[in-house]
Amino acid sequence: MARTTFSGPVRSLGGFYTQGPNTVVEVANGTNTLTLDVANYAGRTLRTNDATLIITLPAIVATADPASSGPGADPNTINNLGATYRVFVETTASALAIQTNGTDKFVGSIMMVDTDSSGAVSGYAPASSNDVINFNGTTTGGIAGSWIEITAVDANKYFVTGILLGSGSVATPFADA
């Protein structure tokens, strides 16, 4: 089915589900950098086998649709609030990073499971200036099986949640660029 746009709310009494080969996208592209866009990556699970990949999220555009767009929201709007990106680490990362454009910051929290301390769990929240999430495969997470979900929730705010697997003296994965 092609891309479809609705101008009002959609209601399903039986729920919605996503399946098929295009719902999980392998993002290891051999260049060690990847800039995401809404059309190709939002709403999908991004599976990475690249231990040193740097993923850059798209800039958040929170502006309203123009009044000239007619009834309902403009189907061609560049507003990307609500766009969600899920990243699943399939191969242990050594220098994987997810970053914003520098203006957008992270809010939310990530749970870290310390795999060499009988599953001890720690939680980490980003500081107000944090715009990078680093995975080093040990202390800041990124052991195979780690996952993270990031959603554009407001101007300059990406909400982040997930469970990272780490080892050693685990530490926050959040940082400033």
C-alpha positions in Angstrom: 0.0 0.0 0.0 1.2 3.5 -0.7 1.6 6.2 1.9 -1.9 7.4 3.0 -2.9 10.6 4.7 -6.0 11.2 6.8 -7.3 14.6 7.7 -9.0 13.6 11.0 -8.5 11.1 13.8 -8.4 7.4 12.9 -10.1 4.9 15.2 -9.6 1.2 15.2 -11.6 -1.1 17.4 -9.2 -4.0 16.7 -5.9 -2.1 17.0 -3.1 -1.4 14.6 0.0 -3.5 14.0 3.1 -3.1 11.9 4.8 -6.0 10.1 6.8 -6.8 7.0 10.3 -6.4 5.8 10.2 -2.6 5.7 9.4 -2.2 9.4 12.9 -3.3 10.5 15.7 -1.4 8.8 19.4 -2.4 9.0 21.3 0.9 9.4 24.9 -0.3 9.1 25.8 1.4 5.9 29.5 1.1 5.8 30.2 4.8 6.2 30.0 4.9 10.0 27.6 7.9 9.8 23.9 8.0 9.2 21.6 11.0 9.2 18.0 10.0 9.8 14.9 11.4 8.1 11.3 11.0 8.9 10.2 9.4 5.7 12.7 6.6 5.7 13.3 5.9 9.4 10.5 7.2 11.7 8.2 4.5 13.2 10.6 1.7 12.2 13.0 -0.4 14.2 16.6 0.5 13.3 18.9 -2.6 13.7 22.6 -1.8 13.8 25.5 -4.2 13.4 28.0 -1.3 13.1 30.0 -1.0 16.3 31.1 2.6 15.5 28.1 4.1 13.8 27.2 7.7 14.5 23.5 8.3 14.0 22.3 11.9 13.7 18.6 12.6 14.4 16.7 15.1 12.2 16.2 18.6 13.6 12.9 18.9 15.3 10.4 21.1 13.4 7.6 22.1 15.7 6.0 24.8 13.7 2.3 24.6 12.9 0.9 23.8 9.5 0.2 26.8 7.4 -3.4 28.1 7.3 -3.3 27.8 3.5 -3.1 24.0 3.6 -6.9 23.6 3.5 -9.0 21.5 5.7 -7.1 19.5 8.2 -3.4 19.3 8.6 -1.1 19.7 5.5 -0.1 16.2 4.4 3.2 17.7 3.2 4.0 19.4 6.5 7.6 19.3 7.7 6.4 19.3 11.3 7.9 16.1 12.8 6.6 16.1 16.3 5.7 12.6 17.3 8.3 11.0 15.0 9.8 8.0 16.9 13.0 6.2 16.2 13.8 2.8 17.8 17.4 1.6 17.7 18.3 -2.1 18.5 21.9 -2.9 19.0 22.5 -6.3 17.5 26.3 -6.3 17.6 28.1 -4.9 20.7 29.0 -1.3 20.1 32.5 0.1 20.8 31.8 3.7 19.8 28.2 4.0 18.7 26.6 7.4 19.2 23.2 8.9 18.7 23.2 12.7 18.5 21.0 15.6 17.7 21.8 18.7 15.7 23.1 20.4 18.9 20.1 22.6 19.4 17.7 19.7 20.2 18.3 18.1 23.6 17.3 14.9 25.4 14.8 14.5 28.2 13.5 11.2 29.8 15.6 8.4 31.1 17.4 5.2 30.3 17.8 2.1 32.5 21.2 0.4 32.5 21.5 -3.3 33.4 24.9 -4.2 34.6 25.4 -7.7 33.1 28.4 -8.6 35.2 26.8 -7.6 38.6 23.9 -10.1 38.7 21.7 -7.8 36.7 22.1 -4.7 38.9 20.0 -1.9 37.5 20.8 1.9 37.4 18.8 4.7 35.9 20.2 7.7 34.1 18.5 11.0 33.0 20.1 13.5 30.7 21.3 16.9 31.9 19.6 19.9 30.3 22.5 20.3 27.9 22.9 16.7 26.7 22.6 16.1 23.0 24.6 12.9 22.6 24.1 9.3 23.8 27.3 7.3 23.7 27.5 3.5 23.8 31.0 2.0 24.4 30.0 -1.6 24.8 30.9 -1.6 28.5 30.3 1.2 31.1 27.9 3.3 29.0 26.1 0.4 27.5 25.7 -0.9 24.0 26.2 -4.6 24.6 24.2 -6.6 22.0 20.5 -6.6 23.0 20.5 -2.9 24.1 17.6 -0.8 22.7 16.6 2.8 22.8 13.5 4.7 21.7 13.6 8.4 20.8 10.6 10.6 20.1 10.3 14.3 19.1 8.0 15.7 21.7 8.3 19.4 21.6 10.5 22.2 20.1 14.1 21.2 20.9 13.1 18.1 23.0 13.7 14.5 22.2 12.1 12.1 24.7 14.3 9.1 25.3 13.7 5.7 26.9 15.3 2.3 26.7 17.3 -0.4 28.3 21.0 -0.6 27.8 23.2 -3.5 28.7 26.5 -2.6 30.2 29.4 -4.0 32.3 32.0 -2.7 34.7 31.3 0.4 36.7 28.3 1.6 34.6 27.9 5.3 34.0 25.6 7.7 32.2 25.6 7.4 28.4 24.4 11.0 28.1 26.9 13.7 27.1 27.4 17.1 25.3 28.7 17.2 21.8 
